Amino acid sequence: MSGVKLTVYFGERDRAGVWFANSAERRLEAGQYDTSARDFARAIELSDLGKVDPETALAWFAGLAKAVRFAGALTEALEICESVIARVDSGSPPNLGAATKEGDDRRV
């Protein structure tokens, strides 16, 4: 996962997000799981995920999941995931399974 970057930079928040993602990767490799989880969370929070390459965004979430698994907890993780789900839901076409029981069960 090293060398994560945006395809195109869109402002200071996105650049800061990339910086935090790169920091998180280095900290994860060094076994600094708490700090890595916080840095991945900050990268996700700062970046406009609509402008980030999908593979990069997935790598950030995979890194966050791995760091949280080893760290044990990250209180901000639930809040971050909920905001990402809300963004995804708001951008999806209406009635495309968003209101199904299965979709609701996945969110809980």
Secondary structure, 3 states (H helix, E strand, C coil): CCCCCCCCCCCHHHHHHHHHHHHHHHHHHCCCHHHHHHHHHHHHHHCCCCCCCHHHHHHHHHHHHHHHHHHCCCHHHHHHHHHHHHHHHHHCCCCCCCCCHHHHHHHC
